[in-house]
Amino acid sequence: MDSLSQFALGAGVGVAVMGRRTRVWKAALWGGLWGTVPDLDALIDHGDPIRNMTFHRGASHSLLYLTLLAPLLARLTARIHAEDAHWRRWWLACWLALFTHPLLDTMTIYGTQLLQPFTAHPFGIGSVFIIDPLYTLPLLLGLIATGLDRGSGRLRWNALGVVLSTAYLGWSMAAQSWTTRLAERELRAQGISFERVLATPTAFNTVLWRIVAMEPGGGAYHEGFHSLLDAPGPLRFDRFTSDRRLYEQLRGNWGLERIAWFSHGFFKVARDGDFATIADLRMGQEPGYSFRFRVAEWHPNPGWAEAPYADVGGRGDRAALLAWLWPRLKGSGLPPPRTP
């Protein structure tokens, strides 16, 4: 999730755990800071855009490593405020603020390597967009109300914010599961063969869902959209191709295979002039994808050769996408803009 959401979650957890053992502002500040610590790995340059993408949310998001880090940060915090008597409580607050960060990230589709060093598998449920105001606002409003309320029950506002935001995540998973099952039924009804299906929310909401269905063999995929406010009726799917032959020719290219692995098979390979590109189909929508990389270059002799990896991704026409988003969310059935 975005940094504001992570800070708000960490702050909410800090206040909930520390209760009246310390000032609310201390618990909120330190909880928020701890809640952003895992994302400091974004400051590390691993040498090329593919490594920067796929190593992000790696070791710094490991539940094991964060658990080992928590007592050190908690001891330091307790010393700063001369609250050693409560350092174990600070420890619990710190651990939960750190621990919930990668768990929240896992709710997005990007990929979070929770179980390093045992496995580098990038976990991603994909039931919430990376920025979702309906998740973040309850946390922020709960913290603000707690700060403004001078009564004995003021901590209940923070608790309510945490409960509502967590319930929203539960709702998102239920909506995703329902949409996925609907998409699979529709694909079968329309005679479309598929190997895997993914349903992810469009920007800033969990009402309008984007569906991607990969055909067996990965040579083509179908994209569709479904709003929970749509009238009953068949779903529309548009078919697009991925150059499977080019993919096979480039096997052994580290960047190509890294994205194929990281995307869980939801990828598109294409030739763009003298270059070969691969796009992660999970983030963005046709034809603009947030993560699209140049991985090889064509030479008459010897043919395809690995090229310096370059980020050539984009998000399409943002103005057109935003103009389309709201009416489509309300069930208009409006086709998506296809401008690059």
C-alpha positions as CSV (number, residue, x, y, z in Angstrom):
1,M,0.0,0.0,0.0
2,D,1.0,3.7,-0.2
3,S,3.1,5.3,2.5
4,L,0.3,7.2,4.1
5,S,-1.8,4.1,4.6
6,Q,1.2,2.3,6.1
7,F,1.9,5.2,8.4
8,A,-1.8,5.4,9.5
9,L,-1.9,1.6,10.1
10,G,1.3,1.7,12.2
11,A,0.0,4.7,14.2
12,G,-3.3,3.0,14.8
13,V,-1.7,-0.2,16.0
14,G,0.7,1.8,18.2
15,V,-2.1,3.7,19.9
16,A,-4.2,0.5,20.3
17,V,-1.3,-1.4,22.0
18,M,0.1,1.3,24.2
19,G,-3.3,2.5,25.4
20,R,-2.8,4.8,28.4
21,R,0.7,3.7,29.2
22,T,2.1,6.6,27.2
23,R,0.9,9.8,25.5
24,V,-1.2,9.2,22.4
25,W,1.1,11.3,20.2
26,K,4.1,9.2,21.2
27,A,2.4,5.9,20.4
28,A,1.0,7.3,17.1
29,L,4.3,8.8,16.0
30,W,6.5,5.8,16.7
31,G,3.9,3.4,15.4
32,G,3.7,5.3,12.1
33,L,7.4,5.5,11.8
34,W,7.8,1.8,12.4
35,G,5.0,1.2,9.9
36,T,7.1,2.8,7.2
37,V,10.5,1.2,8.0
38,P,10.1,-1.8,5.6
39,D,9.6,0.5,2.6
40,L,13.1,2.0,3.1
41,D,14.3,-0.7,0.8
42,A,12.9,1.4,-2.1
43,L,15.9,3.7,-1.6
44,I,18.3,0.9,-2.6
45,D,19.4,0.8,-6.2
46,H,20.0,-2.8,-7.3
47,G,21.5,-1.9,-10.6
48,D,18.6,-2.0,-13.1
49,P,14.8,-1.5,-13.2
50,I,13.9,-5.2,-13.2
51,R,16.0,-5.9,-10.1
52,N,14.6,-2.8,-8.4
53,M,11.1,-3.9,-9.0
54,T,11.4,-7.6,-8.1
55,F,13.7,-7.1,-5.1
56,H,11.4,-4.5,-3.6
57,R,9.3,-5.9,-0.8
58,G,12.0,-8.5,-0.3
59,A,14.1,-9.1,2.8
60,S,12.9,-5.8,4.4
61,H,9.3,-7.3,4.3
62,S,10.3,-10.7,5.8
63,L,8.2,-11.5,8.8
64,L,11.1,-13.3,10.4
65,Y,13.6,-10.4,9.9
66,L,11.0,-7.8,11.1
67,T,10.3,-9.9,14.2
68,L,14.1,-9.9,15.0
69,L,14.3,-6.2,14.5
70,A,11.3,-5.3,16.7
71,P,12.9,-5.7,20.2
72,L,15.9,-3.5,19.2
73,L,13.7,-0.6,18.0
74,A,11.4,-1.0,21.0
75,R,14.3,-0.8,23.5
76,L,15.6,2.3,21.8
77,T,12.2,4.0,21.9
78,A,11.7,3.1,25.5
79,R,15.1,4.6,26.4
80,I,14.4,7.8,24.4
81,H,11.3,8.4,26.5
82,A,12.6,7.0,29.8
83,E,9.8,4.4,29.8
84,D,11.9,1.3,30.3
85,A,9.2,0.0,32.6
86,H,6.9,-0.3,29.6
87,W,9.5,-1.5,27.1
88,R,7.8,-4.9,26.6
89,R,4.7,-3.1,25.7
90,W,6.7,-1.0,23.3
91,W,8.1,-4.2,21.9
92,L,4.6,-5.6,21.2
93,A,3.5,-2.3,19.6
94,C,6.7,-2.2,17.5
95,W,6.4,-5.8,16.4
96,L,2.8,-5.4,15.3
97,A,3.5,-2.1,13.4
98,L,6.3,-3.8,11.5
99,F,4.5,-7.1,11.1
100,T,1.3,-5.6,9.7
101,H,3.1,-3.6,7.1
102,P,4.0,-6.6,4.8
103,L,0.6,-8.2,5.6
104,L,-1.1,-5.1,4.3
105,D,1.2,-5.0,1.2
106,T,0.1,-8.6,0.5
107,M,-3.4,-7.4,0.0
108,T,-2.2,-5.7,-3.2
109,I,-1.2,-7.6,-6.3
110,Y,2.5,-6.4,-6.5
111,G,4.1,-9.3,-4.7
112,T,5.5,-9.4,-1.1
113,Q,8.2,-11.9,-0.1
114,L,6.9,-12.6,3.4
115,L,8.8,-15.8,4.0
116,Q,12.4,-14.9,3.2
117,P,14.9,-16.4,3.7
118,F,13.0,-19.7,3.3
119,T,11.4,-18.7,0.0
120,A,11.4,-15.7,-2.3
121,H,7.8,-16.4,-3.4
122,P,6.0,-13.0,-4.0
123,F,2.7,-13.3,-2.3
124,G,-0.1,-11.0,-3.6
125,I,-3.8,-11.4,-3.0
126,G,-4.7,-8.4,-5.1
127,S,-8.0,-7.5,-3.5
128,V,-7.2,-3.8,-2.9
129,F,-5.6,-1.1,-5.1
130,I,-2.3,0.3,-3.9
131,I,-4.1,3.5,-3.0
132,D,-7.6,3.2,-1.6
133,P,-9.2,6.0,0.4
134,L,-11.9,3.8,1.9
135,Y,-9.2,1.8,3.6
136,T,-7.1,4.7,4.8
137,L,-9.7,7.2,5.9
138,P,-11.1,5.2,8.8
139,L,-7.6,4.9,10.2
140,L,-6.9,8.6,9.9
141,L,-10.3,9.7,11.2
142,G,-9.9,7.4,14.2
143,L,-6.5,8.9,15.0
144,I,-7.7,12.4,14.6
145,A,-10.8,11.8,16.8
146,T,-8.6,10.2,19.4
147,G,-6.3,13.2,19.5
148,L,-9.2,15.7,19.7
149,D,-11.3,13.8,22.3
150,R,-10.2,14.6,25.9
151,G,-12.7,12.1,27.5
152,S,-11.8,8.8,29.2
153,G,-13.1,6.8,26.3
154,R,-11.2,8.5,23.5
155,L,-9.2,5.4,22.6
156,R,-12.4,3.8,21.3
157,W,-12.2,6.1,18.2
158,N,-8.8,4.7,17.2
159,A,-10.0,1.1,17.9
160,L,-13.1,1.8,15.7
161,G,-10.8,3.1,12.8
162,V,-8.7,-0.1,13.0
163,V,-11.7,-2.4,13.0
164,L,-13.4,-0.6,10.1
165,S,-10.3,-0.6,7.9
166,T,-9.7,-4.3,8.7
167,A,-13.3,-5.1,7.9
168,Y,-12.9,-3.3,4.5
169,L,-10.0,-5.6,3.7
170,G,-12.3,-8.6,4.4
171,W,-15.0,-7.1,2.2
172,S,-12.4,-6.7,-0.6
173,M,-11.5,-10.3,-0.5
174,A,-15.2,-11.4,-0.6
175,A,-15.8,-9.1,-3.6
176,Q,-12.7,-10.4,-5.4
177,S,-13.8,-14.0,-4.8
178,W,-17.3,-13.4,-6.1
179,T,-16.0,-11.6,-9.2
180,T,-13.5,-14.3,-10.0
181,R,-16.2,-17.0,-9.8
182,L,-18.4,-14.9,-12.0
183,A,-15.6,-14.3,-14.6
184,E,-14.9,-18.0,-14.7
185,R,-18.5,-18.9,-15.4
186,E,-18.7,-16.2,-18.1
187,L,-15.6,-17.4,-19.8
188,R,-16.9,-20.9,-20.0
189,A,-20.2,-19.8,-21.2
190,Q,-18.6,-17.8,-24.0
191,G,-16.4,-20.8,-25.0
192,I,-13.1,-19.1,-24.0
193,S,-10.4,-21.4,-22.9
194,F,-8.3,-20.2,-20.0
195,E,-5.5,-21.4,-17.8
196,R,-5.7,-18.8,-15.0
197,V,-7.9,-15.9,-14.1
198,L,-7.1,-12.8,-12.1
199,A,-9.6,-10.2,-10.7
200,T,-8.1,-7.0,-9.3
201,P,-9.8,-3.7,-8.4
202,T,-9.4,-0.7,-10.5
203,A,-8.0,2.5,-9.1
204,F,-9.2,3.8,-5.7
205,N,-12.1,1.4,-5.2
206,T,-13.4,-2.2,-4.8
207,V,-16.5,-1.8,-6.9
208,L,-15.1,-1.9,-10.4
209,W,-12.9,-5.0,-11.1
210,R,-10.5,-5.7,-13.9
211,I,-10.4,-9.4,-15.1
212,V,-7.4,-11.0,-16.9
213,A,-7.7,-14.5,-18.3
214,M,-4.7,-16.2,-19.7
215,E,-5.2,-18.7,-22.5
216,P,-3.5,-22.1,-22.2
217,G,0.1,-21.7,-23.4
218,G,0.2,-18.0,-22.7
219,G,-0.1,-16.9,-26.4
220,A,-3.1,-14.7,-25.7
221,Y,-5.1,-13.3,-22.9
222,H,-8.6,-11.7,-22.4
223,E,-9.3,-8.5,-20.5
224,G,-12.7,-7.6,-19.1
225,F,-14.3,-5.3,-16.5
226,H,-17.1,-5.9,-14.1
227,S,-18.7,-3.4,-11.7
228,L,-20.7,-4.7,-8.8
229,L,-23.3,-2.2,-9.9
230,D,-23.6,-3.6,-13.4
231,A,-27.0,-4.8,-14.6
232,P,-27.2,-8.6,-15.2
233,G,-25.8,-9.7,-18.5
234,P,-22.8,-11.2,-20.2
235,L,-19.4,-9.8,-19.6
236,R,-17.4,-8.3,-22.4
237,F,-13.9,-9.6,-23.0
238,D,-11.3,-8.3,-25.4
239,R,-8.6,-10.6,-26.7
240,F,-5.0,-9.6,-27.0
241,T,-1.9,-11.6,-28.1
242,S,1.5,-12.3,-26.5
243,D,4.4,-13.4,-28.7
244,R,4.9,-16.9,-27.3
245,R,7.4,-17.7,-30.1
246,L,9.5,-14.7,-29.1
247,Y,9.3,-15.7,-25.5
248,E,10.7,-19.2,-26.3
249,Q,13.5,-17.6,-28.4
250,L,14.5,-15.5,-25.4
251,R,14.4,-18.2,-22.8
252,G,17.5,-17.9,-20.6
253,N,17.2,-14.1,-20.5
254,W,17.3,-13.4,-16.8
255,G,15.1,-10.3,-16.9
256,L,12.5,-12.0,-19.1
257,E,12.3,-15.0,-16.8
258,R,12.4,-12.9,-13.7
259,I,9.2,-11.0,-14.7
260,A,7.5,-14.2,-15.9
261,W,8.1,-15.6,-12.5
262,F,7.3,-12.5,-10.5
263,S,4.0,-12.0,-12.4
264,H,2.8,-15.6,-11.7
265,G,2.4,-16.1,-15.5
266,F,0.4,-12.9,-16.2
267,F,2.8,-11.4,-18.7
268,K,2.9,-10.2,-22.3
269,V,5.9,-10.5,-24.6
270,A,6.1,-8.3,-27.7
271,R,8.5,-7.0,-30.3
272,D,8.9,-3.2,-30.4
273,G,11.0,-2.3,-33.3
274,D,14.4,-3.9,-32.8
275,F,13.7,-4.6,-29.1
276,A,11.8,-7.2,-27.2
277,T,9.7,-6.2,-24.2
278,I,7.9,-8.0,-21.4
279,A,5.0,-6.4,-19.4
280,D,3.4,-7.5,-16.1
281,L,-0.3,-7.7,-17.0
282,R,-1.4,-7.4,-13.4
283,M,-0.7,-3.7,-12.9
284,G,-2.3,-1.3,-15.4
285,Q,-4.8,-2.1,-18.2
286,E,-4.5,-2.6,-21.9
287,P,-2.4,-1.1,-23.5
288,G,-0.7,0.8,-20.7
289,Y,1.1,-1.2,-18.0
290,S,3.0,0.2,-15.1
291,F,5.8,-2.3,-15.4
292,R,7.0,-3.0,-19.0
293,F,10.6,-3.6,-19.7
294,R,13.0,-3.8,-22.6
295,V,15.0,-7.0,-22.2
296,A,16.6,-7.8,-25.6
297,E,17.7,-6.3,-28.9
298,W,17.8,-7.7,-32.4
299,H,21.0,-7.8,-34.4
300,P,21.3,-9.4,-37.8
301,N,24.1,-11.5,-36.4
302,P,23.7,-13.3,-34.0
303,G,20.0,-12.4,-33.7
304,W,18.4,-11.7,-30.3
305,A,20.9,-10.6,-27.6
306,E,20.3,-9.4,-24.1
307,A,20.1,-5.6,-23.9
308,P,20.5,-3.4,-20.9
309,Y,17.2,-3.6,-19.1
310,A,15.1,-0.4,-19.4
311,D,11.8,0.6,-18.0
312,V,9.4,1.5,-20.9
313,G,6.2,1.2,-18.9
314,G,3.4,3.7,-18.6
315,R,-0.1,4.2,-17.4
316,G,-1.7,5.2,-20.7
317,D,-3.8,8.4,-20.9
318,R,-4.5,9.1,-17.3
319,A,-7.1,11.8,-18.0
320,A,-9.0,9.4,-20.3
321,L,-8.8,6.6,-17.7
322,L,-10.1,8.8,-14.9
323,A,-12.9,10.1,-17.1
324,W,-13.9,6.5,-17.9
325,L,-13.5,5.2,-14.3
326,W,-16.5,6.8,-12.5
327,P,-19.2,6.2,-15.1
328,R,-18.0,2.6,-15.6
329,L,-18.0,2.0,-11.9
330,K,-21.6,3.1,-11.8
331,G,-22.5,0.4,-14.3
332,S,-22.5,2.3,-17.6
333,G,-20.9,-0.5,-19.5
334,L,-18.7,2.1,-21.3
335,P,-15.7,0.4,-23.1
336,P,-12.3,1.2,-21.7
337,P,-10.1,3.7,-23.4
338,R,-7.4,2.0,-25.5
339,T,-5.1,4.9,-26.1
340,P,-1.4,4.2,-25.2
